[in-house]
Amino acid sequence: MGRHDQALQEKTSDLLLLTQNSQDTYALTSVCFHSKIKGIPWLGYNSPEADALIEKGGQEMDDEARVDTFKKLGALITEDAPWVFLHASEDLYGIGAKVQGWKPKGDQVVYIYGTGLKS
């Protein structure tokens, strides 16, 4: 067990600053906010509405519908505030005029498949 984990188990602190990220919205939200999926030991959020949105978003094949579902989940979680969100990262990208076929995804994951340079 690492020093960080030991401090959590011993409850030697009154406050914890944590950041989590995943390349997949479903993977992150299911572990952090689904009441039936136990991830990190100190999590305990329980919302049937959040569970339903997580499950729906995880099964959705249409990109627009999936984004809409996870936006609704984000609004619900923000309103319920099971965590105190201290900041939100923003992505800022710059590309040269010769780059073609690249588009930012908005989830901090950079895919370069299909990206190339003009001759």
MIVEXTI-778031 format. One line per field, with one value per atom (N, C-alpha, C): residue in three letters; residue number from 1; x, y, z; atom name. Coordinates in nm, 2 decimals, decimal comma. Layout:
BEGIN
aa: ALA; ...
i: NUM; ...
X: X; ...
Y: Y; ...
Z: Z; ...
at: CA; ...
END
This chain:
BEGIN
aa: MET; MET; MET; GLY; GLY; GLY; ARG; ARG; ARG; HIS; HIS; HIS; ASP; ASP; ASP; GLN; GLN; GLN; ALA; ALA; ALA; LEU; LEU; LEU; GLN; GLN; GLN; GLU; GLU; GLU; LYS; LYS; LYS; THR; THR; THR; SER; SER; SER; ASP; ASP; ASP; LEU; LEU; LEU; LEU; LEU; LEU; LEU; LEU; LEU; LEU; LEU; LEU; THR; THR; THR; GLN; GLN; GLN; ASN; ASN; ASN; SER; SER; SER; GLN; GLN; GLN; ASP; ASP; ASP; THR; THR; THR; TYR; TYR; TYR; ALA; ALA; ALA; LEU; LEU; LEU; THR; THR; THR; SER; SER; SER; VAL; VAL; VAL; CYS; CYS; CYS; PHE; PHE; PHE; HIS; HIS; HIS; SER; SER; SER; LYS; LYS; LYS; ILE; ILE; ILE; LYS; LYS; LYS; GLY; GLY; GLY; ILE; ILE; ILE; PRO; PRO; PRO; TRP; TRP; TRP; LEU; LEU; LEU; GLY; GLY; GLY; TYR; TYR; TYR; ASN; ASN; ASN; SER; SER; SER; PRO; PRO; PRO; GLU; GLU; GLU; ALA; ALA; ALA; ASP; ASP; ASP; ALA; ALA; ALA; LEU; LEU; LEU; ILE; ILE; ILE; GLU; GLU; GLU; LYS; LYS; LYS; GLY; GLY; GLY; GLY; GLY; GLY; GLN; GLN; GLN; GLU; GLU; GLU; MET; MET; MET; ASP; ASP; ASP; ASP; ASP; ASP; GLU; GLU; GLU; ALA; ALA; ALA; ARG; ARG; ARG; VAL; VAL; VAL; ASP; ASP; ASP; THR; THR; THR; PHE; PHE; PHE; LYS; LYS; LYS; LYS; LYS; LYS; LEU; LEU; LEU; GLY; GLY; GLY; ALA; ALA; ALA; LEU; LEU; LEU; ILE; ILE; ILE; THR; THR; THR; GLU; GLU; GLU; ASP; ASP; ASP; ALA; ALA; ALA; PRO; PRO; PRO; TRP; TRP; TRP; VAL; VAL; VAL; PHE; PHE; PHE; LEU; LEU; LEU; HIS; HIS; HIS; ALA; ALA; ALA; SER; SER; SER; GLU; GLU; GLU; ASP; ASP; ASP; LEU; LEU; LEU; TYR; TYR; TYR; GLY; GLY; GLY; ILE; ILE; ILE; GLY; GLY; GLY; ALA; ALA; ALA; LYS; LYS; LYS; VAL; VAL; VAL; GLN; GLN; GLN; GLY; GLY; GLY; TRP; TRP; TRP; LYS; LYS; LYS; PRO; PRO; PRO; LYS; LYS; LYS; GLY; GLY; GLY; ASP; ASP; ASP; GLN; GLN; GLN; VAL; VAL; VAL; VAL; VAL; VAL; TYR; TYR; TYR; ILE; ILE; ILE; TYR; TYR; TYR; GLY; GLY; GLY; THR; THR; THR; GLY; GLY; GLY; LEU; LEU; LEU; LYS; LYS; LYS; SER; SER; SER
i: 1; 1; 1; 2; 2; 2; 3; 3; 3; 4; 4; 4; 5; 5; 5; 6; 6; 6; 7; 7; 7; 8; 8; 8; 9; 9; 9; 10; 10; 10; 11; 11; 11; 12; 12; 12; 13; 13; 13; 14; 14; 14; 15; 15; 15; 16; 16; 16; 17; 17; 17; 18; 18; 18; 19; 19; 19; 20; 20; 20; 21; 21; 21; 22; 22; 22; 23; 23; 23; 24; 24; 24; 25; 25; 25; 26; 26; 26; 27; 27; 27; 28; 28; 28; 29; 29; 29; 30; 30; 30; 31; 31; 31; 32; 32; 32; 33; 33; 33; 34; 34; 34; 35; 35; 35; 36; 36; 36; 37; 37; 37; 38; 38; 38; 39; 39; 39; 40; 40; 40; 41; 41; 41; 42; 42; 42; 43; 43; 43; 44; 44; 44; 45; 45; 45; 46; 46; 46; 47; 47; 47; 48; 48; 48; 49; 49; 49; 50; 50; 50; 51; 51; 51; 52; 52; 52; 53; 53; 53; 54; 54; 54; 55; 55; 55; 56; 56; 56; 57; 57; 57; 58; 58; 58; 59; 59; 59; 60; 60; 60; 61; 61; 61; 62; 62; 62; 63; 63; 63; 64; 64; 64; 65; 65; 65; 66; 66; 66; 67; 67; 67; 68; 68; 68; 69; 69; 69; 70; 70; 70; 71; 71; 71; 72; 72; 72; 73; 73; 73; 74; 74; 74; 75; 75; 75; 76; 76; 76; 77; 77; 77; 78; 78; 78; 79; 79; 79; 80; 80; 80; 81; 81; 81; 82; 82; 82; 83; 83; 83; 84; 84; 84; 85; 85; 85; 86; 86; 86; 87; 87; 87; 88; 88; 88; 89; 89; 89; 90; 90; 90; 91; 91; 91; 92; 92; 92; 93; 93; 93; 94; 94; 94; 95; 95; 95; 96; 96; 96; 97; 97; 97; 98; 98; 98; 99; 99; 99; 100; 100; 100; 101; 101; 101; 102; 102; 102; 103; 103; 103; 104; 104; 104; 105; 105; 105; 106; 106; 106; 107; 107; 107; 108; 108; 108; 109; 109; 109; 110; 110; 110; 111; 111; 111; 112; 112; 112; 113; 113; 113; 114; 114; 114; 115; 115; 115; 116; 116; 116; 117; 117; 117; 118; 118; 118; 119; 119; 119
X: 0,08; 0,00; 0,09; 0,06; 0,13; 0,10; 0,19; 0,17; 0,04; 0,00; -0,13; -0,24; -0,24; -0,35; -0,36; -0,24; -0,23; -0,29; -0,26; -0,32; -0,47; -0,52; -0,67; -0,73; -0,67; -0,72; -0,72; -0,61; -0,60; -0,68; -0,73; -0,81; -0,73; -0,61; -0,52; -0,54; -0,62; -0,65; -0,79; -0,82; -0,96; -1,01; -0,91; -0,94; -0,86; -0,92; -0,84; -0,86; -0,76; -0,76; -0,73; -0,82; -0,80; -0,84; -0,77; -0,80; -0,81; -0,91; -0,93; -0,96; -0,91; -0,94; -0,94; -1,01; -1,02; -1,04; -1,00; -1,02; -1,16; -1,24; -1,38; -1,47; -1,57; -1,66; -1,74; -1,78; -1,86; -1,77; -1,64; -1,55; -1,53; -1,51; -1,49; -1,62; -1,73; -1,85; -1,91; -1,89; -1,95; -1,87; -1,74; -1,66; -1,68; -1,69; -1,70; -1,84; -1,95; -2,08; -2,19; -2,17; -2,27; -2,28; -2,40; -2,42; -2,38; -2,39; -2,37; -2,23; -2,15; -2,01; -1,92; -1,85; -1,77; -1,62; -1,58; -1,45; -1,36; -1,33; -1,25; -1,33; -1,27; -1,34; -1,42; -1,38; -1,45; -1,57; -1,60; -1,71; -1,84; -1,95; -2,07; -2,19; -2,18; -2,29; -2,40; -2,53; -2,63; -2,75; -2,76; -2,87; -2,92; -3,05; -3,10; -3,11; -3,13; -3,13; -2,99; -2,89; -2,75; -2,72; -2,75; -2,73; -2,79; -2,91; -2,98; -2,91; -2,87; -2,80; -2,67; -2,59; -2,46; -2,48; -2,58; -2,61; -2,65; -2,74; -2,79; -2,67; -2,59; -2,47; -2,37; -2,35; -2,26; -2,30; -2,43; -2,49; -2,52; -2,52; -2,56; -2,45; -2,49; -2,40; -2,40; -2,50; -2,50; -2,43; -2,32; -2,23; -2,31; -2,40; -2,47; -2,56; -2,63; -2,72; -2,63; -2,52; -2,43; -2,38; -2,34; -2,29; -2,41; -2,53; -2,64; -2,67; -2,66; -2,69; -2,59; -2,46; -2,36; -2,36; -2,41; -2,43; -2,54; -2,65; -2,76; -2,70; -2,62; -2,55; -2,47; -2,39; -2,30; -2,38; -2,50; -2,58; -2,64; -2,68; -2,73; -2,63; -2,51; -2,40; -2,36; -2,36; -2,32; -2,43; -2,55; -2,66; -2,66; -2,64; -2,63; -2,51; -2,40; -2,27; -2,22; -2,21; -2,15; -2,00; -1,94; -1,80; -1,80; -1,70; -1,68; -1,58; -1,63; -1,55; -1,47; -1,34; -1,26; -1,22; -1,21; -1,17; -1,22; -1,22; -1,25; -1,14; -1,08; -0,97; -1,03; -0,96; -1,01; -0,89; -0,93; -0,83; -0,81; -0,69; -0,66; -0,56; -0,59; -0,51; -0,47; -0,36; -0,32; -0,25; -0,29; -0,23; -0,19; -0,09; -0,03; -0,12; -0,10; -0,18; -0,17; -0,06; -0,03; -0,11; -0,15; -0,22; -0,36; -0,40; -0,53; -0,59; -0,72; -0,79; -0,79; -0,74; -0,74; -0,85; -0,92; -1,03; -1,02; -1,03; -1,03; -1,16; -1,15; -1,27; -1,34; -1,27; -1,33; -1,33; -1,26; -1,26; -1,11; -1,02; -0,88; -0,81; -0,87; -0,80; -0,77; -0,65; -0,61; -0,59; -0,67; -0,66; -0,60; -0,50; -0,43; -0,46; -0,54; -0,58; -0,65; -0,60; -0,66; -0,60; -0,51; -0,44; -0,32; -0,30; -0,18; -0,13; -0,03; 0,02; 0,00; -0,04; -0,05; 0,09; 0,10; 0,23; 0,26
Y: -0,12; 0,00; 0,12; 0,22; 0,34; 0,44; 0,54; 0,63; 0,71; 0,74; 0,81; 0,72; 0,60; 0,50; 0,48; 0,47; 0,45; 0,57; 0,70; 0,81; 0,82; 0,77; 0,76; 0,66; 0,54; 0,44; 0,48; 0,55; 0,60; 0,73; 0,79; 0,91; 1,02; 1,04; 1,14; 1,28; 1,30; 1,43; 1,46; 1,59; 1,63; 1,66; 1,67; 1,71; 1,63; 1,61; 1,53; 1,60; 1,63; 1,68; 1,57; 1,54; 1,43; 1,47; 1,41; 1,43; 1,29; 1,27; 1,15; 1,18; 1,09; 1,11; 0,97; 0,96; 0,84; 0,88; 0,79; 0,82; 0,79; 0,74; 0,71; 0,76; 0,84; 0,90; 0,80; 0,69; 0,59; 0,52; 0,49; 0,42; 0,51; 0,64; 0,73; 0,75; 0,78; 0,80; 0,68; 0,56; 0,44; 0,40; 0,42; 0,39; 0,49; 0,62; 0,73; 0,75; 0,73; 0,77; 0,67; 0,55; 0,45; 0,38; 0,37; 0,32; 0,17; 0,09; -0,05; -0,09; 0,00; -0,03; 0,04; -0,04; 0,01; 0,02; 0,14; 0,18; 0,21; 0,34; 0,39; 0,37; 0,33; 0,29; 0,40; 0,53; 0,64; 0,69; 0,64; 0,68; 0,62; 0,69; 0,64; 0,71; 0,77; 0,84; 0,74; 0,77; 0,68; 0,76; 0,75; 0,82; 0,72; 0,67; 0,59; 0,66; 0,80; 0,87; 0,88; 0,90; 0,89; 0,76; 0,65; 0,52; 0,49; 0,54; 0,52; 0,59; 0,71; 0,79; 0,73; 0,68; 0,62; 0,49; 0,41; 0,29; 0,33; 0,43; 0,47; 0,52; 0,61; 0,66; 0,55; 0,45; 0,35; 0,25; 0,25; 0,16; 0,24; 0,37; 0,45; 0,45; 0,42; 0,41; 0,54; 0,62; 0,75; 0,85; 0,91; 1,01; 1,12; 1,18; 1,30; 1,26; 1,15; 1,11; 1,07; 1,01; 0,98; 1,11; 1,21; 1,33; 1,40; 1,40; 1,46; 1,39; 1,25; 1,18; 1,21; 1,22; 1,25; 1,40; 1,49; 1,63; 1,63; 1,55; 1,54; 1,49; 1,39; 1,33; 1,43; 1,51; 1,61; 1,72; 1,76; 1,86; 1,80; 1,68; 1,61; 1,60; 1,56; 1,54; 1,68; 1,78; 1,92; 1,97; 1,94; 1,98; 1,91; 1,78; 1,70; 1,72; 1,75; 1,78; 1,67; 1,55; 1,45; 1,47; 1,55; 1,59; 1,74; 1,81; 1,95; 1,97; 2,02; 2,03; 2,16; 2,16; 2,28; 2,34; 2,27; 2,33; 2,24; 2,30; 2,22; 2,26; 2,16; 2,18; 2,22; 2,30; 2,34; 2,30; 2,25; 2,21; 2,33; 2,35; 2,46; 2,40; 2,39; 2,33; 2,43; 2,42; 2,50; 2,40; 2,42; 2,34; 2,42; 2,38; 2,45; 2,44; 2,53; 2,53; 2,40; 2,33; 2,21; 2,09; 2,09; 1,98; 1,97; 1,84; 1,82; 1,69; 1,69; 1,58; 1,56; 1,66; 1,65; 1,74; 1,68; 1,76; 1,73; 1,83; 1,80; 1,73; 1,65; 1,57; 1,64; 1,72; 1,79; 1,71; 1,59; 1,51; 1,49; 1,57; 1,57; 1,44; 1,37; 1,26; 1,30; 1,28; 1,33; 1,20; 1,20; 1,09; 1,15; 1,09; 1,14; 1,05; 0,95; 0,87; 0,96; 0,94; 1,02; 1,16; 1,19; 1,32; 1,31; 1,41; 1,41; 1,55; 1,56; 1,69; 1,71; 1,83; 1,87; 1,88; 1,84; 1,86; 2,00
Z: 0,00; 0,00; 0,00; -0,09; -0,10; 0,02; 0,03; 0,14; 0,13; 0,00; -0,02; 0,03; -0,02; 0,02; 0,17; 0,24; 0,38; 0,45; 0,41; 0,47; 0,46; 0,34; 0,32; 0,42; 0,43; 0,52; 0,67; 0,70; 0,84; 0,87; 0,77; 0,78; 0,85; 0,81; 0,88; 0,82; 0,72; 0,66; 0,66; 0,67; 0,66; 0,52; 0,43; 0,29; 0,19; 0,08; -0,02; -0,16; -0,23; -0,36; -0,46; -0,55; -0,63; -0,78; -0,87; -1,01; -1,07; -1,15; -1,22; -1,37; -1,45; -1,59; -1,66; -1,77; -1,85; -1,99; -2,08; -2,22; -2,26; -2,18; -2,21; -2,10; -2,14; -2,05; -1,97; -2,04; -1,97; -1,86; -1,90; -1,80; -1,68; -1,69; -1,58; -1,50; -1,56; -1,49; -1,42; -1,48; -1,42; -1,29; -1,29; -1,17; -1,06; -1,10; -1,00; -0,95; -1,03; -1,00; -1,00; -1,06; -1,06; -0,92; -0,87; -0,73; -0,72; -0,83; -0,83; -0,87; -0,92; -0,96; -0,86; -0,78; -0,67; -0,73; -0,73; -0,78; -0,66; -0,64; -0,53; -0,40; -0,29; -0,17; -0,11; -0,12; -0,05; -0,13; -0,25; -0,32; -0,27; -0,27; -0,22; -0,28; -0,40; -0,46; -0,50; -0,47; -0,50; -0,56; -0,70; -0,77; -0,88; -0,86; -0,97; -1,10; -1,10; -1,23; -1,29; -1,21; -1,26; -1,31; -1,24; -1,29; -1,42; -1,44; -1,57; -1,68; -1,66; -1,76; -1,79; -1,69; -1,72; -1,81; -1,77; -1,85; -1,99; -2,01; -2,14; -2,22; -2,16; -2,24; -2,27; -2,19; -2,22; -2,33; -2,36; -2,46; -2,59; -2,58; -2,70; -2,81; -2,93; -3,05; -3,13; -3,12; -3,19; -3,11; -3,17; -3,10; -3,04; -3,12; -3,07; -2,95; -2,96; -2,85; -2,72; -2,75; -2,63; -2,56; -2,64; -2,58; -2,51; -2,56; -2,50; -2,36; -2,36; -2,24; -2,13; -2,17; -2,07; -2,03; -2,11; -2,07; -1,96; -1,98; -1,88; -1,75; -1,76; -1,64; -1,57; -1,65; -1,59; -1,52; -1,58; -1,51; -1,38; -1,38; -1,26; -1,15; -1,19; -1,09; -1,04; -1,12; -1,08; -0,98; -1,01; -0,92; -0,78; -0,79; -0,67; -0,58; -0,65; -0,59; -0,50; -0,54; -0,46; -0,44; -0,52; -0,51; -0,52; -0,48; -0,50; -0,61; -0,72; -0,84; -0,83; -0,83; -0,81; -0,94; -1,04; -1,17; -1,29; -1,40; -1,52; -1,63; -1,68; -1,78; -1,91; -1,98; -2,12; -2,21; -2,33; -2,43; -2,52; -2,56; -2,66; -2,75; -2,88; -2,98; -3,09; -3,14; -3,26; -3,36; -3,49; -3,59; -3,71; -3,78; -3,89; -4,01; -4,11; -4,23; -4,31; -4,30; -4,38; -4,32; -4,20; -4,14; -4,19; -4,23; -4,28; -4,21; -4,20; -4,15; -3,99; -3,92; -3,77; -3,72; -3,62; -3,55; -3,40; -3,32; -3,17; -3,13; -3,03; -2,98; -2,87; -2,79; -2,68; -2,55; -2,55; -2,43; -2,38; -2,43; -2,39; -2,45; -2,54; -2,60; -2,74; -2,78; -2,92; -3,01; -3,11; -3,21; -3,33; -3,38; -3,50; -3,63; -3,61; -3,72; -3,83; -3,95; -4,06; -4,08; -3,99; -4,00; -4,09; -4,17; -4,26; -4,28; -4,37; -4,41; -4,56; -4,59; -4,73; -4,79; -4,92; -4,98; -5,02
at: N; CA; C; N; CA; C; N; CA; C; N; CA; C; N; CA; C; N; CA; C; N; CA; C; N; CA; C; N; CA; C; N; CA; C; N; CA; C; N; CA; C; N; CA; C; N; CA; C; N; CA; C; N; CA; C; N; CA; C; N; CA; C; N; CA; C; N; CA; C; N; CA; C; N; CA; C; N; CA; C; N; CA; C; N; CA; C; N; CA; C; N; CA; C; N; CA; C; N; CA; C; N; CA; C; N; CA; C; N; CA; C; N; CA; C; N; CA; C; N; CA; C; N; CA; C; N; CA; C; N; CA; C; N; CA; C; N; CA; C; N; CA; C; N; CA; C; N; CA; C; N; CA; C; N; CA; C; N; CA; C; N; CA; C; N; CA; C; N; CA; C; N; CA; C; N; CA; C; N; CA; C; N; CA; C; N; CA; C; N; CA; C; N; CA; C; N; CA; C; N; CA; C; N; CA; C; N; CA; C; N; CA; C; N; CA; C; N; CA; C; N; CA; C; N; CA; C; N; CA; C; N; CA; C; N; CA; C; N; CA; C; N; CA; C; N; CA; C; N; CA; C; N; CA; C; N; CA; C; N; CA; C; N; CA; C; N; CA; C; N; CA; C; N; CA; C; N; CA; C; N; CA; C; N; CA; C; N; CA; C; N; CA; C; N; CA; C; N; CA; C; N; CA; C; N; CA; C; N; CA; C; N; CA; C; N; CA; C; N; CA; C; N; CA; C; N; CA; C; N; CA; C; N; CA; C; N; CA; C; N; CA; C; N; CA; C; N; CA; C; N; CA; C; N; CA; C; N; CA; C; N; CA; C; N; CA; C; N; CA; C; N; CA; C; N; CA; C; N; CA; C; N; CA; C; N; CA; C; N; CA; C; N; CA; C; N; CA; C; N; CA; C; N; CA; C; N; CA; C; N; CA; C; N; CA; C
END
